[in-house]
């Protein structure tokens, strides 16, 4: 059975057992650019994947390329929107937003393979359930009730 370790009341600076935090060596501008770059790269990968699933190994057509770029744009825009909005929500809603995003993204991706609507919905719900359980656990253990990160 595990128990909390008693603290001695020594400040973290003088505590020899406290782990020092790693310094943030990058600027805010770098973090904003990295966030936008991540959304673009993930969007392009998602769009390519959607287009590849849609053509099922057939020839690349103009409509297929358009589907890929529209999917990439929608994915990146929703990713950035949720990434900006979710931290301001309570942990339950935060997890639910990312769950809905992951489930819809996977469901659309899976539907492009030619699977039935029921199969695509079932697979999307399965991915959503796993995502919800994982994210809720993560946010529940890393945030307080108001949604502030525990450091």
C-alpha positions in Angstrom: 0.0 0.0 0.0 1.4 3.4 -0.9 1.4 6.4 1.3 2.4 10.1 0.8 5.9 10.9 1.8 6.1 13.5 4.6 7.8 16.7 3.7 10.3 18.4 6.0 9.1 21.9 5.2 12.4 22.8 3.6 12.1 25.0 0.5 12.7 23.4 -2.8 15.8 25.4 -3.4 17.5 23.9 -0.4 16.1 20.4 -0.6 18.7 18.0 -1.9 16.1 15.5 -3.0 14.0 18.0 -5.0 14.4 17.6 -8.8 15.3 20.9 -10.5 13.0 22.0 -13.3 14.5 22.1 -16.7 14.8 25.7 -18.0 12.7 26.9 -20.9 15.4 27.9 -23.4 13.0 28.8 -26.2 11.0 32.0 -26.6 7.2 32.4 -26.7 7.5 33.1 -30.4 9.3 29.8 -31.0 6.6 28.0 -29.1 3.8 29.7 -31.1 5.6 28.8 -34.4 6.2 25.2 -33.3 2.5 24.9 -32.4 1.4 26.2 -35.8 4.0 24.0 -37.5 2.8 20.9 -35.7 -0.8 21.6 -36.8 0.3 22.0 -40.4 2.4 18.9 -40.4 -0.3 16.8 -38.7 -2.9 18.2 -41.1 -0.8 17.3 -44.2 -0.2 13.8 -42.9 -3.9 13.4 -42.2 -4.9 14.8 -45.6 -2.5 12.5 -47.4 -3.8 9.6 -45.4 -7.5 10.5 -46.2 -6.6 10.8 -49.9 -4.7 7.5 -49.9 -7.6 5.7 -48.2 -10.1 7.2 -50.6 -8.3 6.2 -53.8 -7.7 2.6 -52.5 -4.4 2.3 -54.5 -5.9 3.7 -57.7 -4.7 6.6 -59.7 -4.3 10.0 -58.2 -7.0 12.4 -59.5 -7.6 16.1 -59.1 -10.6 15.4 -56.8 -8.5 13.1 -54.7 -5.8 15.8 -54.3 -8.6 18.3 -53.5 -10.0 16.0 -50.8 -6.6 15.6 -49.3 -6.0 19.3 -49.1 -9.5 20.1 -47.8 -9.1 17.4 -45.1 -5.7 18.7 -44.2 -7.0 22.3 -43.8 -10.0 21.2 -41.8 -7.9 19.0 -39.5 -5.3 21.7 -38.9 -7.9 24.4 -38.3 -9.8 22.2 -35.8 -6.6 21.2 -34.1 -5.5 24.8 -33.6 -9.0 25.8 -32.5 -9.2 23.0 -29.9 -5.6 23.5 -28.8 -6.5 27.2 -28.1 -9.9 26.6 -26.5 -9.4 23.4 -24.5 -7.0 24.7 -21.8 -9.6 27.2 -20.7 -12.2 24.4 -20.0 -12.6 22.2 -17.0 -10.7 18.9 -17.2 -13.9 16.9 -18.1 -14.8 19.2 -21.0 -11.1 19.4 -22.0 -10.9 15.7 -22.3 -14.3 15.6 -24.1 -13.2 18.1 -26.7 -10.1 16.1 -27.6 -12.1 12.9 -27.5 -14.7 14.3 -30.0 -11.9 15.5 -32.2 -10.1 12.2 -32.2 -13.3 10.2 -32.7 -14.5 12.3 -35.6 -11.1 12.4 -37.3 -10.7 8.7 -37.0 -14.3 8.0 -38.1 -13.9 10.1 -41.3 -10.5 8.5 -42.0 -11.9 5.0 -41.6 -15.0 5.8 -43.7 -12.8 6.6 -46.6 -11.7 3.0 -46.9 -15.2 2.0 -48.1 -16.4 0.6 -44.8 -20.1 0.8 -43.9 -21.4 3.7 -41.9 -22.1 1.5 -38.9 -18.6 0.0 -38.9 -17.0 3.5 -39.2 -19.2 4.7 -36.4 -18.4 1.7 -34.2 -14.7 2.1 -34.8 -14.8 5.8 -34.1 -16.7 5.2 -30.8 -14.1 2.6 -29.8 -11.3 5.1 -30.4 -13.2 7.8 -28.6 -13.8 5.7 -25.6 -10.1 4.8 -25.3 -9.1 8.5 -25.9 -11.6 9.7 -23.3 -10.4 7.3 -20.6 -6.7 8.1 -21.3 -7.1 11.9 -21.4 -9.5 12.1 -18.5 -7.0 10.1 -16.4 -4.2 12.4 -17.5 -6.0 15.6 -16.8 -7.5 14.3 -13.6 -4.0 13.5 -12.2 -2.3 16.6 -13.6 -4.8 19.4 -12.9 -6.7 20.6 -9.9 -10.5 21.0 -9.9 -10.4 24.4 -11.6 -8.2 23.2 -14.4 -4.9 24.6 -13.3 -1.9 22.4 -13.9 -0.3 20.9 -10.8 3.3 21.7 -10.9 
